[in-house]
C-alpha cells in the first residue's frame, strides 16, 4: 500500500482497531477525530491500545469539534 501511494499520504477510515494495526506497523502518523455533542451512558475507548498522541490542532465544524493529533514515536 505504501509503495502504491508513491510517497503520497494514505487516508484510512475505520475504527480504533484498524488505526491501531497501522500504529503497530509504524505506519500511523496522525489521527483526526470528529467529536459530536452526544451524552452516552457508557462506551468503548477510541483506540483499543495505548498510542501516545500530541494535540496539533483543534477546530470547530458547526456543532462538531475536530482534533488533529500527531503520533509520538518512541526513540528507536
CHARMM internal coordinates of N, CA and C (Angstrom, degrees):
IC EDIT
DIST 1 N 1 CA 1.4444
DIST 1 CA 1 C 1.5300
ANGL 1 N 1 CA 1 C 110.16
DIST 1 C 2 N 1.3275
ANGL 1 CA 1 C 2 N 115.91
DIHE 1 N 1 CA 1 C 2 N -40.73
DIST 2 N 2 CA 1.4668
ANGL 1 C 2 N 2 CA 120.04
DIHE 1 CA 1 C 2 N 2 CA -179.40
DIST 2 CA 2 C 1.5242
ANGL 2 N 2 CA 2 C 110.56
DIHE 1 C 2 N 2 CA 2 C -64.32
DIST 2 C 3 N 1.3299
ANGL 2 CA 2 C 3 N 117.23
DIHE 2 N 2 CA 2 C 3 N -45.36
DIST 3 N 3 CA 1.4652
ANGL 2 C 3 N 3 CA 119.44
DIHE 2 CA 2 C 3 N 3 CA -179.78
DIST 3 CA 3 C 1.5294
ANGL 3 N 3 CA 3 C 111.55
DIHE 2 C 3 N 3 CA 3 C -68.14
DIST 3 C 4 N 1.3311
ANGL 3 CA 3 C 4 N 116.94
DIHE 3 N 3 CA 3 C 4 N -34.35
DIST 4 N 4 CA 1.4675
ANGL 3 C 4 N 4 CA 120.36
DIHE 3 CA 3 C 4 N 4 CA 178.72
DIST 4 CA 4 C 1.5250
ANGL 4 N 4 CA 4 C 111.29
DIHE 3 C 4 N 4 CA 4 C -66.11
DIST 4 C 5 N 1.3287
ANGL 4 CA 4 C 5 N 117.52
DIHE 4 N 4 CA 4 C 5 N -27.55
DIST 5 N 5 CA 1.4672
ANGL 4 C 5 N 5 CA 121.12
DIHE 4 CA 4 C 5 N 5 CA 179.67
DIST 5 CA 5 C 1.5250
ANGL 5 N 5 CA 5 C 111.70
DIHE 4 C 5 N 5 CA 5 C -76.14
DIST 5 C 6 N 1.3222
ANGL 5 CA 5 C 6 N 117.70
DIHE 5 N 5 CA 5 C 6 N -15.37
DIST 6 N 6 CA 1.4644
ANGL 5 C 6 N 6 CA 120.88
DIHE 5 CA 5 C 6 N 6 CA 176.52
DIST 6 CA 6 C 1.5175
ANGL 6 N 6 CA 6 C 114.31
DIHE 5 C 6 N 6 CA 6 C 57.90
DIST 6 C 7 N 1.3289
ANGL 6 CA 6 C 7 N 116.88
DIHE 6 N 6 CA 6 C 7 N 41.45
DIST 7 N 7 CA 1.4540
ANGL 6 C 7 N 7 CA 120.14
DIHE 6 CA 6 C 7 N 7 CA 178.22
DIST 7 CA 7 C 1.5169
ANGL 7 N 7 CA 7 C 114.83
DIHE 6 C 7 N 7 CA 7 C 84.87
DIST 7 C 8 N 1.3114
ANGL 7 CA 7 C 8 N 117.51
DIHE 7 N 7 CA 7 C 8 N -2.26
DIST 8 N 8 CA 1.4645
ANGL 7 C 8 N 8 CA 121.44
DIHE 7 CA 7 C 8 N 8 CA 178.76
DIST 8 CA 8 C 1.5255
ANGL 8 N 8 CA 8 C 109.71
DIHE 7 C 8 N 8 CA 8 C -87.59
DIST 8 C 9 N 1.3336
ANGL 8 CA 8 C 9 N 115.92
DIHE 8 N 8 CA 8 C 9 N 166.42
DIST 9 N 9 CA 1.4556
ANGL 8 C 9 N 9 CA 121.03
DIHE 8 CA 8 C 9 N 9 CA 177.40
DIST 9 CA 9 C 1.5190
ANGL 9 N 9 CA 9 C 110.97
DIHE 8 C 9 N 9 CA 9 C -69.73
DIST 9 C 10 N 1.3257
ANGL 9 CA 9 C 10 N 115.32
DIHE 9 N 9 CA 9 C 10 N 149.85
DIST 10 N 10 CA 1.4624
ANGL 9 C 10 N 10 CA 122.24
DIHE 9 CA 9 C 10 N 10 CA 173.72
DIST 10 CA 10 C 1.5164
ANGL 10 N 10 CA 10 C 106.74
DIHE 9 C 10 N 10 CA 10 C -117.12
DIST 10 C 11 N 1.3232
ANGL 10 CA 10 C 11 N 116.37
DIHE 10 N 10 CA 10 C 11 N 127.62
DIST 11 N 11 CA 1.4553
ANGL 10 C 11 N 11 CA 121.37
DIHE 10 CA 10 C 11 N 11 CA -179.69
DIST 11 CA 11 C 1.5144
ANGL 11 N 11 CA 11 C 107.49
DIHE 10 C 11 N 11 CA 11 C -105.66
DIST 11 C 12 N 1.3267
ANGL 11 CA 11 C 12 N 116.59
DIHE 11 N 11 CA 11 C 12 N 119.73
DIST 12 N 12 CA 1.4618
ANGL 11 C 12 N 12 CA 119.87
DIHE 11 CA 11 C 12 N 12 CA 177.42
DIST 12 CA 12 C 1.5253
ANGL 12 N 12 CA 12 C 108.01
DIHE 11 C 12 N 12 CA 12 C -108.33
DIST 12 C 13 N 1.3065
ANGL 12 CA 12 C 13 N 116.29
DIHE 12 N 12 CA 12 C 13 N 139.83
DIST 13 N 13 CA 1.4581
ANGL 12 C 13 N 13 CA 122.32
DIHE 12 CA 12 C 13 N 13 CA 178.99
DIST 13 CA 13 C 1.5164
ANGL 13 N 13 CA 13 C 106.74
DIHE 12 C 13 N 13 CA 13 C -122.71
DIST 13 C 14 N 1.2949
ANGL 13 CA 13 C 14 N 116.69
DIHE 13 N 13 CA 13 C 14 N 125.49
DIST 14 N 14 CA 1.4509
ANGL 13 C 14 N 14 CA 121.00
DIHE 13 CA 13 C 14 N 14 CA -179.69
DIST 14 CA 14 C 1.5105
ANGL 14 N 14 CA 14 C 109.78
DIHE 13 C 14 N 14 CA 14 C 171.86
DIST 14 C 15 N 1.2900
ANGL 14 CA 14 C 15 N 115.67
DIHE 14 N 14 CA 14 C 15 N -167.56
DIST 15 N 15 CA 1.4536
ANGL 14 C 15 N 15 CA 120.90
DIHE 14 CA 14 C 15 N 15 CA -178.56
DIST 15 CA 15 C 1.5145
ANGL 15 N 15 CA 15 C 112.69
DIHE 14 C 15 N 15 CA 15 C -83.09
DIST 15 C 16 N 1.3221
ANGL 15 CA 15 C 16 N 114.00
DIHE 15 N 15 CA 15 C 16 N -177.35
DIST 16 N 16 CA 1.4446
ANGL 15 C 16 N 16 CA 121.28
DIHE 15 CA 15 C 16 N 16 CA -178.32
DIST 16 CA 16 C 1.5173
ANGL 16 N 16 CA 16 C 113.41
DIHE 15 C 16 N 16 CA 16 C -64.03
DIST 16 C 17 N 1.3388
ANGL 16 CA 16 C 17 N 117.28
DIHE 16 N 16 CA 16 C 17 N -31.90
DIST 17 N 17 CA 1.4598
ANGL 16 C 17 N 17 CA 119.14
DIHE 16 CA 16 C 17 N 17 CA 179.56
DIST 17 CA 17 C 1.5286
ANGL 17 N 17 CA 17 C 110.58
DIHE 16 C 17 N 17 CA 17 C -65.38
DIST 17 C 18 N 1.3253
ANGL 17 CA 17 C 18 N 117.27
DIHE 17 N 17 CA 17 C 18 N -41.61
DIST 18 N 18 CA 1.4657
ANGL 17 C 18 N 18 CA 120.82
DIHE 17 CA 17 C 18 N 18 CA 178.27
DIST 18 CA 18 C 1.5272
ANGL 18 N 18 CA 18 C 110.06
DIHE 17 C 18 N 18 CA 18 C -62.66
DIST 18 C 19 N 1.3338
ANGL 18 CA 18 C 19 N 117.01
DIHE 18 N 18 CA 18 C 19 N -46.49
DIST 19 N 19 CA 1.4632
ANGL 18 C 19 N 19 CA 120.40
DIHE 18 CA 18 C 19 N 19 CA 178.05
DIST 19 CA 19 C 1.5275
ANGL 19 N 19 CA 19 C 110.15
DIHE 18 C 19 N 19 CA 19 C -60.72
DIST 19 C 20 N 1.3315
ANGL 19 CA 19 C 20 N 116.36
DIHE 19 N 19 CA 19 C 20 N -39.78
DIST 20 N 20 CA 1.4604
ANGL 19 C 20 N 20 CA 120.49
DIHE 19 CA 19 C 20 N 20 CA 179.09
DIST 20 CA 20 C 1.5145
ANGL 20 N 20 CA 20 C 112.72
DIHE 19 C 20 N 20 CA 20 C -63.00
DIST 20 C 21 N 1.3222
ANGL 20 CA 20 C 21 N 117.44
DIHE 20 N 20 CA 20 C 21 N -36.64
DIST 21 N 21 CA 1.4617
ANGL 20 C 21 N 21 CA 120.75
DIHE 20 CA 20 C 21 N 21 CA 178.22
DIST 21 CA 21 C 1.5323
ANGL 21 N 21 CA 21 C 110.65
DIHE 20 C 21 N 21 CA 21 C -64.22
DIST 21 C 22 N 1.3200
ANGL 21 CA 21 C 22 N 116.80
DIHE 21 N 21 CA 21 C 22 N -40.97
DIST 22 N 22 CA 1.4633
ANGL 21 C 22 N 22 CA 120.07
DIHE 21 CA 21 C 22 N 22 CA 177.00
DIST 22 CA 22 C 1.5251
ANGL 22 N 22 CA 22 C 110.04
DIHE 21 C 22 N 22 CA 22 C -67.07
DIST 22 C 23 N 1.3355
ANGL 22 CA 22 C 23 N 117.82
DIHE 22 N 22 CA 22 C 23 N -38.66
DIST 23 N 23 CA 1.4638
ANGL 22 C 23 N 23 CA 121.31
DIHE 22 CA 22 C 23 N 23 CA 177.63
DIST 23 CA 23 C 1.5247
ANGL 23 N 23 CA 23 C 110.30
DIHE 22 C 23 N 23 CA 23 C -63.38
DIST 23 C 24 N 1.3354
ANGL 23 CA 23 C 24 N 117.21
DIHE 23 N 23 CA 23 C 24 N -42.96
DIST 24 N 24 CA 1.4657
ANGL 23 C 24 N 24 CA 120.99
DIHE 23 CA 23 C 24 N 24 CA 178.97
DIST 24 CA 24 C 1.5254
ANGL 24 N 24 CA 24 C 111.58
DIHE 23 C 24 N 24 CA 24 C -59.12
DIST 24 C 25 N 1.3300
ANGL 24 CA 24 C 25 N 116.73
DIHE 24 N 24 CA 24 C 25 N -33.25
DIST 25 N 25 CA 1.4665
ANGL 24 C 25 N 25 CA 121.70
DIHE 24 CA 24 C 25 N 25 CA -179.34
DIST 25 CA 25 C 1.5320
ANGL 25 N 25 CA 25 C 111.92
DIHE 24 C 25 N 25 CA 25 C -86.95
DIST 25 C 26 N 1.3461
ANGL 25 CA 25 C 26 N 117.13
DIHE 25 N 25 CA 25 C 26 N 1.65
DIST 26 N 26 CA 1.4649
ANGL 25 C 26 N 26 CA 120.52
DIHE 25 CA 25 C 26 N 26 CA -179.33
DIST 26 CA 26 C 1.5139
ANGL 26 N 26 CA 26 C 113.33
DIHE 25 C 26 N 26 CA 26 C 74.08
DIST 26 C 27 N 1.3316
ANGL 26 CA 26 C 27 N 117.39
DIHE 26 N 26 CA 26 C 27 N 22.16
DIST 27 N 27 CA 1.4697
ANGL 26 C 27 N 27 CA 121.15
DIHE 26 CA 26 C 27 N 27 CA -175.18
DIST 27 CA 27 C 1.5290
ANGL 27 N 27 CA 27 C 113.53
DIHE 26 C 27 N 27 CA 27 C -110.25
DIST 27 C 28 N 1.3245
ANGL 27 CA 27 C 28 N 117.76
DIHE 27 N 27 CA 27 C 28 N 8.70
DIST 28 N 28 CA 1.4625
ANGL 27 C 28 N 28 CA 120.98
DIHE 27 CA 27 C 28 N 28 CA -179.33
DIST 28 CA 28 C 1.5217
ANGL 28 N 28 CA 28 C 108.48
DIHE 27 C 28 N 28 CA 28 C -105.30
DIST 28 C 29 N 1.3300
ANGL 28 CA 28 C 29 N 116.44
DIHE 28 N 28 CA 28 C 29 N 120.76
DIST 29 N 29 CA 1.4652
ANGL 28 C 29 N 29 CA 121.45
DIHE 28 CA 28 C 29 N 29 CA -178.69
DIST 29 CA 29 C 1.5191
ANGL 29 N 29 CA 29 C 112.37
DIHE 28 C 29 N 29 CA 29 C -103.07
DIST 29 C 30 N 1.3414
ANGL 29 CA 29 C 30 N 116.91
DIHE 29 N 29 CA 29 C 30 N -35.57
DIST 30 N 30 CA 1.4535
ANGL 29 C 30 N 30 CA 119.58
DIHE 29 CA 29 C 30 N 30 CA -179.72
DIST 30 CA 30 C 1.5216
ANGL 30 N 30 CA 30 C 110.65
DIHE 29 C 30 N 30 CA 30 C -150.73
DIST 30 C 31 N 1.3340
ANGL 30 CA 30 C 31 N 114.63
DIHE 30 N 30 CA 30 C 31 N 159.35
DIST 31 N 31 CA 1.4620
ANGL 30 C 31 N 31 CA 122.49
DIHE 30 CA 30 C 31 N 31 CA 179.52
DIST 31 CA 31 C 1.5245
ANGL 31 N 31 CA 31 C 106.69
DIHE 30 C 31 N 31 CA 31 C -128.35
DIST 31 C 32 N 1.3259
ANGL 31 CA 31 C 32 N 116.40
DIHE 31 N 31 CA 31 C 32 N 128.92
DIST 32 N 32 CA 1.4644
ANGL 31 C 32 N 32 CA 121.25
DIHE 31 CA 31 C 32 N 32 CA 176.57
DIST 32 CA 32 C 1.5222
ANGL 32 N 32 CA 32 C 107.06
DIHE 31 C 32 N 32 CA 32 C -113.41
DIST 32 C 33 N 1.3348
ANGL 32 CA 32 C 33 N 115.95
DIHE 32 N 32 CA 32 C 33 N 125.90
DIST 33 N 33 CA 1.4592
ANGL 32 C 33 N 33 CA 121.42
DIHE 32 CA 32 C 33 N 33 CA -175.37
DIST 33 CA 33 C 1.5214
ANGL 33 N 33 CA 33 C 109.17
DIHE 32 C 33 N 33 CA 33 C -122.27
DIST 33 C 34 N 1.3276
ANGL 33 CA 33 C 34 N 116.73
DIHE 33 N 33 CA 33 C 34 N 129.09
DIST 34 N 34 CA 1.4591
ANGL 33 C 34 N 34 CA 122.14
DIHE 33 CA 33 C 34 N 34 CA 172.04
DIST 34 CA 34 C 1.5194
ANGL 34 N 34 CA 34 C 107.20
DIHE 33 C 34 N 34 CA 34 C -98.73
DIST 34 C 35 N 1.3274
ANGL 34 CA 34 C 35 N 116.71
DIHE 34 N 34 CA 34 C 35 N 129.30
DIST 35 N 35 CA 1.4493
ANGL 34 C 35 N 35 CA 122.33
DIHE 34 CA 34 C 35 N 35 CA -175.67
DIST 35 CA 35 C 1.5179
ANGL 35 N 35 CA 35 C 108.66
DIHE 34 C 35 N 35 CA 35 C -114.18
DIST 35 C 36 N 1.3422
ANGL 35 CA 35 C 36 N 115.87
DIHE 35 N 35 CA 35 C 36 N 121.50
DIST 36 N 36 CA 1.4605
ANGL 35 C 36 N 36 CA 121.68
DIHE 35 CA 35 C 36 N 36 CA -178.77
DIST 36 CA 36 C 1.5305
ANGL 36 N 36 CA 36 C 109.10
DIHE 35 C 36 N 36 CA 36 C -102.40
DIST 36 C 37 N 1.3234
ANGL 36 CA 36 C 37 N 117.33
DIHE 36 N 36 CA 36 C 37 N 144.43
DIST 37 N 37 CA 1.4590
ANGL 36 C 37 N 37 CA 121.13
DIHE 36 CA 36 C 37 N 37 CA -178.79
DIST 37 CA 37 C 1.5349
ANGL 37 N 37 CA 37 C 112.09
DIHE 36 C 37 N 37 CA 37 C -79.06
DIST 37 C 38 N 1.3192
ANGL 37 CA 37 C 38 N 116.10
DIHE 37 N 37 CA 37 C 38 N 80.31
DIST 38 N 38 CA 1.4597
ANGL 37 C 38 N 38 CA 121.38
DIHE 37 CA 37 C 38 N 38 CA 179.92
DIST 38 CA 38 C 1.5221
ANGL 38 N 38 CA 38 C 107.78
DIHE 37 C 38 N 38 CA 38 C -130.23
DIST 38 C 39 N 1.3174
ANGL 38 CA 38 C 39 N 116.66
DIHE 38 N 38 CA 38 C 39 N 137.46
DIST 39 N 39 CA 1.4548
ANGL 38 C 39 N 39 CA 120.76
DIHE 38 CA 38 C 39 N 39 CA 176.96
DIST 39 CA 39 C 1.5141
ANGL 39 N 39 CA 39 C 108.69
DIHE 38 C 39 N 39 CA 39 C -101.30
DIST 39 C 40 N 1.3239
ANGL 39 CA 39 C 40 N 115.82
DIHE 39 N 39 CA 39 C 40 N 123.39
DIST 40 N 40 CA 1.4610
ANGL 39 C 40 N 40 CA 121.61
DIHE 39 CA 39 C 40 N 40 CA 179.34
DIST 40 CA 40 C 1.5298
ANGL 40 N 40 CA 40 C 108.89
DIHE 39 C 40 N 40 CA 40 C -116.94
DIST 40 C 41 N 1.3047
ANGL 40 CA 40 C 41 N 116.10
DIHE 40 N 40 CA 40 C 41 N 154.19
DIST 41 N 41 CA 1.4585
ANGL 40 C 41 N 41 CA 120.86
DIHE 40 CA 40 C 41 N 41 CA 178.29
DIST 41 CA 41 C 1.5125
ANGL 41 N 41 CA 41 C 112.76
DIHE 40 C 41 N 41 CA 41 C -76.34
DIST 41 C 42 N 1.3126
ANGL 41 CA 41 C 42 N 117.83
DIHE 41 N 41 CA 41 C 42 N -16.01
DIST 42 N 42 CA 1.4622
ANGL 41 C 42 N 42 CA 122.27
DIHE 41 CA 41 C 42 N 42 CA -179.34
DIST 42 CA 42 C 1.5015
ANGL 42 N 42 CA 42 C 108.51
DIHE 41 C 42 N 42 CA 42 C -173.65
DIST 42 C 43 N 1.2935
ANGL 42 CA 42 C 43 N 116.07
DIHE 42 N 42 CA 42 C 43 N -177.60
DIST 43 N 43 CA 1.4564
ANGL 42 C 43 N 43 CA 118.69
DIHE 42 CA 42 C 43 N 43 CA 179.94
DIST 43 CA 43 C 1.5013
ANGL 43 N 43 CA 43 C 111.71
DIHE 42 C 43 N 43 CA 43 C 173.84
DIST 43 C 44 N 1.2994
ANGL 43 CA 43 C 44 N 114.66
DIHE 43 N 43 CA 43 C 44 N -175.94
DIST 44 N 44 CA 1.4597
ANGL 43 C 44 N 44 CA 122.25
DIHE 43 CA 43 C 44 N 44 CA -179.40
DIST 44 CA 44 C 1.5257
ANGL 44 N 44 CA 44 C 108.91
DIHE 43 C 44 N 44 CA 44 C -110.49
DIST 44 C 45 N 1.3239
ANGL 44 CA 44 C 45 N 117.81
DIHE 44 N 44 CA 44 C 45 N 156.62
DIST 45 N 45 CA 1.4651
ANGL 44 C 45 N 45 CA 119.95
DIHE 44 CA 44 C 45 N 45 CA 176.08
DIST 45 CA 45 C 1.5259
ANGL 45 N 45 CA 45 C 111.31
DIHE 44 C 45 N 45 CA 45 C -62.28
DIST 45 C 46 N 1.3133
ANGL 45 CA 45 C 46 N 116.12
DIHE 45 N 45 CA 45 C 46 N 152.27
DIST 46 N 46 CA 1.4666
ANGL 45 C 46 N 46 CA 121.15
DIHE 45 CA 45 C 46 N 46 CA 178.35
DIST 46 CA 46 C 1.5200
ANGL 46 N 46 CA 46 C 110.99
DIHE 45 C 46 N 46 CA 46 C -61.60
DIST 46 C 47 N 1.3205
ANGL 46 CA 46 C 47 N 116.63
DIHE 46 N 46 CA 46 C 47 N -45.42
DIST 47 N 47 CA 1.4646
ANGL 46 C 47 N 47 CA 121.86
DIHE 46 CA 46 C 47 N 47 CA 179.42
DIST 47 CA 47 C 1.5281
ANGL 47 N 47 CA 47 C 108.21
DIHE 46 C 47 N 47 CA 47 C -119.98
DIST 47 C 48 N 1.3315
ANGL 47 CA 47 C 48 N 118.40
DIHE 47 N 47 CA 47 C 48 N 132.67
DIST 48 N 48 CA 1.4614
ANGL 47 C 48 N 48 CA 120.77
DIHE 47 CA 47 C 48 N 48 CA -176.22
DIST 48 CA 48 C 1.5293
ANGL 48 N 48 CA 48 C 114.67
DIHE 47 C 48 N 48 CA 48 C -78.68
DIST 48 C 49 N 1.3048
ANGL 48 CA 48 C 49 N 117.74
DIHE 48 N 48 CA 48 C 49 N 1.10
DIST 49 N 49 CA 1.4686
ANGL 48 C 49 N 49 CA 121.77
DIHE 48 CA 48 C 49 N 49 CA 177.31
DIST 49 CA 49 C 1.5173
ANGL 49 N 49 CA 49 C 108.42
DIHE 48 C 49 N 49 CA 49 C -139.81
DIST 49 C 50 N 1.3087
ANGL 49 CA 49 C 50 N 116.47
DIHE 49 N 49 CA 49 C 50 N 163.74
DIST 50 N 50 CA 1.4641
ANGL 49 C 50 N 50 CA 120.67
DIHE 49 CA 49 C 50 N 50 CA -178.07
DIST 50 CA 50 C 1.5239
ANGL 50 N 50 CA 50 C 109.94
DIHE 49 C 50 N 50 CA 50 C -79.47
DIST 50 C 51 N 1.3259
ANGL 50 CA 50 C 51 N 115.14
DIHE 50 N 50 CA 50 C 51 N 118.71
DIST 51 N 51 CA 1.4602
ANGL 50 C 51 N 51 CA 122.55
DIHE 50 CA 50 C 51 N 51 CA 174.22
DIST 51 CA 51 C 1.5224
ANGL 51 N 51 CA 51 C 105.91
DIHE 50 C 51 N 51 CA 51 C -128.13
DIST 51 C 52 N 1.3253
ANGL 51 CA 51 C 52 N 116.93
DIHE 51 N 51 CA 51 C 52 N 122.78
DIST 52 N 52 CA 1.4605
ANGL 51 C 52 N 52 CA 119.46
DIHE 51 CA 51 C 52 N 52 CA -179.27
DIST 52 CA 52 C 1.5260
ANGL 52 N 52 CA 52 C 109.13
DIHE 51 C 52 N 52 CA 52 C -78.40
DIST 52 C 53 N 1.3326
ANGL 52 CA 52 C 53 N 115.48
DIHE 52 N 52 CA 52 C 53 N 125.66
DIST 53 N 53 CA 1.4626
ANGL 52 C 53 N 53 CA 121.83
DIHE 52 CA 52 C 53 N 53 CA -177.41
DIST 53 CA 53 C 1.5187
ANGL 53 N 53 CA 53 C 110.27
DIHE 52 C 53 N 53 CA 53 C -121.65
DIST 53 C 54 N 1.3255
ANGL 53 CA 53 C 54 N 115.70
DIHE 53 N 53 CA 53 C 54 N 153.24
DIST 54 N 54 CA 1.4608
ANGL 53 C 54 N 54 CA 122.76
DIHE 53 CA 53 C 54 N 54 CA 176.45
DIST 54 CA 54 C 1.5335
ANGL 54 N 54 CA 54 C 107.54
DIHE 53 C 54 N 54 CA 54 C -124.02
DIST 54 C 55 N 1.3356
ANGL 54 CA 54 C 55 N 117.44
DIHE 54 N 54 CA 54 C 55 N 122.57
DIST 55 N 55 CA 1.4618
ANGL 54 C 55 N 55 CA 121.40
DIHE 54 CA 54 C 55 N 55 CA -179.81
DIST 55 CA 55 C 1.5202
ANGL 55 N 55 CA 55 C 109.76
DIHE 54 C 55 N 55 CA 55 C -68.19
DIST 55 C 56 N 1.3327
ANGL 55 CA 55 C 56 N 116.78
DIHE 55 N 55 CA 55 C 56 N 119.92
DIST 56 N 56 CA 1.4661
ANGL 55 C 56 N 56 CA 122.56
DIHE 55 CA 55 C 56 N 56 CA -179.31
DIST 56 CA 56 C 1.5229
ANGL 56 N 56 CA 56 C 112.34
DIHE 55 C 56 N 56 CA 56 C -102.30
DIST 56 C 57 N 1.3234
ANGL 56 CA 56 C 57 N 116.13
DIHE 56 N 56 CA 56 C 57 N -33.38
DIST 57 N 57 CA 1.4616
ANGL 56 C 57 N 57 CA 119.34
DIHE 56 CA 56 C 57 N 57 CA -174.36
DIST 57 CA 57 C 1.5204
ANGL 57 N 57 CA 57 C 109.19
DIHE 56 C 57 N 57 CA 57 C -155.05
DIST 57 C 58 N 1.3248
ANGL 57 CA 57 C 58 N 115.92
DIHE 57 N 57 CA 57 C 58 N 141.49
DIST 58 N 58 CA 1.4600
ANGL 57 C 58 N 58 CA 121.63
DIHE 57 CA 57 C 58 N 58 CA 176.64
DIST 58 CA 58 C 1.5162
ANGL 58 N 58 CA 58 C 107.17
DIHE 57 C 58 N 58 CA 58 C -134.43
DIST 58 C 59 N 1.3157
ANGL 58 CA 58 C 59 N 116.31
DIHE 58 N 58 CA 58 C 59 N 126.95
DIST 59 N 59 CA 1.4514
ANGL 58 C 59 N 59 CA 120.27
DIHE 58 CA 58 C 59 N 59 CA -177.44
DIST 59 CA 59 C 1.5100
ANGL 59 N 59 CA 59 C 111.52
DIHE 58 C 59 N 59 CA 59 C -140.63
DIST 59 C 60 N 1.2959
ANGL 59 CA 59 C 60 N 115.33
DIHE 59 N 59 CA 59 C 60 N -177.19
DIST 60 N 60 CA 1.4612
ANGL 59 C 60 N 60 CA 121.97
DIHE 59 CA 59 C 60 N 60 CA -178.40
DIST 60 CA 60 C 1.5146
ANGL 60 N 60 CA 60 C 109.55
DIHE 59 C 60 N 60 CA 60 C -130.73
DIST 60 C 61 N 1.3263
ANGL 60 CA 60 C 61 N 115.22
DIHE 60 N 60 CA 60 C 61 N 138.37
DIST 61 N 61 CA 1.4583
ANGL 60 C 61 N 61 CA 122.39
DIHE 60 CA 60 C 61 N 61 CA 175.82
DIST 61 CA 61 C 1.5179
ANGL 61 N 61 CA 61 C 105.89
DIHE 60 C 61 N 61 CA 61 C -132.14
DIST 61 C 62 N 1.3149
ANGL 61 CA 61 C 62 N 116.44
DIHE 61 N 61 CA 61 C 62 N 92.06
DIST 62 N 62 CA 1.4616
ANGL 61 C 62 N 62 CA 120.55
DIHE 61 CA 61 C 62 N 62 CA -175.31
DIST 62 CA 62 C 1.5206
ANGL 62 N 62 CA 62 C 109.74
DIHE 61 C 62 N 62 CA 62 C 64.43
DIST 62 C 63 N 1.3300
ANGL 62 CA 62 C 63 N 116.72
DIHE 62 N 62 CA 62 C 63 N -124.08
DIST 63 N 63 CA 1.4617
ANGL 62 C 63 N 63 CA 122.02
DIHE 62 CA 62 C 63 N 63 CA 179.61
DIST 63 CA 63 C 1.5207
ANGL 63 N 63 CA 63 C 113.00
DIHE 62 C 63 N 63 CA 63 C -86.33
DIST 63 C 64 N 1.3212
ANGL 63 CA 63 C 64 N 118.06
DIHE 63 N 63 CA 63 C 64 N 0.39
DIST 64 N 64 CA 1.4580
ANGL 63 C 64 N 64 CA 122.07
DIHE 63 CA 63 C 64 N 64 CA -176.97
DIST 64 CA 64 C 1.5263
ANGL 64 N 64 CA 64 C 110.95
DIHE 63 C 64 N 64 CA 64 C -102.08
DIST 64 C 65 N 1.3132
ANGL 64 CA 64 C 65 N 115.82
DIHE 64 N 64 CA 64 C 65 N 147.48
DIST 65 N 65 CA 1.4597
ANGL 64 C 65 N 65 CA 121.62
DIHE 64 CA 64 C 65 N 65 CA 170.08
DIST 65 CA 65 C 1.5234
ANGL 65 N 65 CA 65 C 106.50
DIHE 64 C 65 N 65 CA 65 C -101.23
DIST 65 C 66 N 1.3099
ANGL 65 CA 65 C 66 N 116.04
DIHE 65 N 65 CA 65 C 66 N 142.41
DIST 66 N 66 CA 1.4609
ANGL 65 C 66 N 66 CA 121.35
DIHE 65 CA 65 C 66 N 66 CA 178.93
DIST 66 CA 66 C 1.5207
ANGL 66 N 66 CA 66 C 108.08
DIHE 65 C 66 N 66 CA 66 C -124.20
DIST 66 C 67 N 1.3236
ANGL 66 CA 66 C 67 N 115.50
DIHE 66 N 66 CA 66 C 67 N 122.75
DIST 67 N 67 CA 1.4601
ANGL 66 C 67 N 67 CA 120.93
DIHE 66 CA 66 C 67 N 67 CA -179.39
DIST 67 CA 67 C 1.5240
ANGL 67 N 67 CA 67 C 109.03
DIHE 66 C 67 N 67 CA 67 C -117.29
DIST 67 C 68 N 1.3338
ANGL 67 CA 67 C 68 N 116.18
DIHE 67 N 67 CA 67 C 68 N 132.96
DIST 68 N 68 CA 1.4640
ANGL 67 C 68 N 68 CA 121.59
DIHE 67 CA 67 C 68 N 68 CA 177.13
DIST 68 CA 68 C 1.5248
ANGL 68 N 68 CA 68 C 107.86
DIHE 67 C 68 N 68 CA 68 C -113.94
DIST 68 C 69 N 1.3180
ANGL 68 CA 68 C 69 N 115.58
DIHE 68 N 68 CA 68 C 69 N 123.18
DIST 69 N 69 CA 1.4553
ANGL 68 C 69 N 69 CA 122.47
DIHE 68 CA 68 C 69 N 69 CA -177.93
DIST 69 CA 69 C 1.5185
ANGL 69 N 69 CA 69 C 109.73
DIHE 68 C 69 N 69 CA 69 C -117.32
DIST 69 C 70 N 1.3176
ANGL 69 CA 69 C 70 N 118.14
DIHE 69 N 69 CA 69 C 70 N 143.66
DIST 70 N 70 CA 1.4627
ANGL 69 C 70 N 70 CA 121.00
DIHE 69 CA 69 C 70 N 70 CA 169.73
DIST 70 CA 70 C 1.5353
ANGL 70 N 70 CA 70 C 107.12
DIHE 69 C 70 N 70 CA 70 C -98.51
DIST 70 C 71 N 1.3189
ANGL 70 CA 70 C 71 N 115.40
DIHE 70 N 70 CA 70 C 71 N 149.53
DIST 71 N 71 CA 1.4546
ANGL 70 C 71 N 71 CA 121.59
DIHE 70 CA 70 C 71 N 71 CA 178.69
DIST 71 CA 71 C 1.5206
ANGL 71 N 71 CA 71 C 107.93
DIHE 70 C 71 N 71 CA 71 C -83.82
DIST 71 C 72 N 1.3237
ANGL 71 CA 71 C 72 N 115.85
DIHE 71 N 71 CA 71 C 72 N 127.34
DIST 72 N 72 CA 1.4662
ANGL 71 C 72 N 72 CA 121.80
DIHE 71 CA 71 C 72 N 72 CA 178.79
DIST 72 CA 72 C 1.5259
ANGL 72 N 72 CA 72 C 107.35
DIHE 71 C 72 N 72 CA 72 C -87.20
DIST 72 C 73 N 1.2999
ANGL 72 CA 72 C 73 N 115.71
DIHE 72 N 72 CA 72 C 73 N 120.89
DIST 73 N 73 CA 1.4711
ANGL 72 C 73 N 73 CA 120.82
DIHE 72 CA 72 C 73 N 73 CA -178.62
DIST 73 CA 73 C 1.5206
ANGL 73 N 73 CA 73 C 109.96
DIHE 72 C 73 N 73 CA 73 C -95.55
DIST 73 C 74 N 1.3186
ANGL 73 CA 73 C 74 N 115.74
DIHE 73 N 73 CA 73 C 74 N 139.02
DIST 74 N 74 CA 1.4589
ANGL 73 C 74 N 74 CA 121.51
DIHE 73 CA 73 C 74 N 74 CA 175.97
DIST 74 CA 74 C 1.5175
ANGL 74 N 74 CA 74 C 108.93
DIHE 73 C 74 N 74 CA 74 C -73.77
DIST 74 C 75 N 1.3287
ANGL 74 CA 74 C 75 N 117.37
DIHE 74 N 74 CA 74 C 75 N 142.32
DIST 75 N 75 CA 1.4693
ANGL 74 C 75 N 75 CA 118.58
DIHE 74 CA 74 C 75 N 75 CA 176.25
DIST 75 CA 75 C 1.5313
ANGL 75 N 75 CA 75 C 110.25
DIHE 74 C 75 N 75 CA 75 C -61.62
DIST 75 C 76 N 1.3173
ANGL 75 CA 75 C 76 N 116.38
DIHE 75 N 75 CA 75 C 76 N 136.51
DIST 76 N 76 CA 1.4717
ANGL 75 C 76 N 76 CA 120.68
DIHE 75 CA 75 C 76 N 76 CA -177.08
DIST 76 CA 76 C 1.4996
ANGL 76 N 76 CA 76 C 113.13
DIHE 75 C 76 N 76 CA 76 C -78.08
END
COOR INIT
IC SEED 1 N 1 CA 1 C
IC BUILD
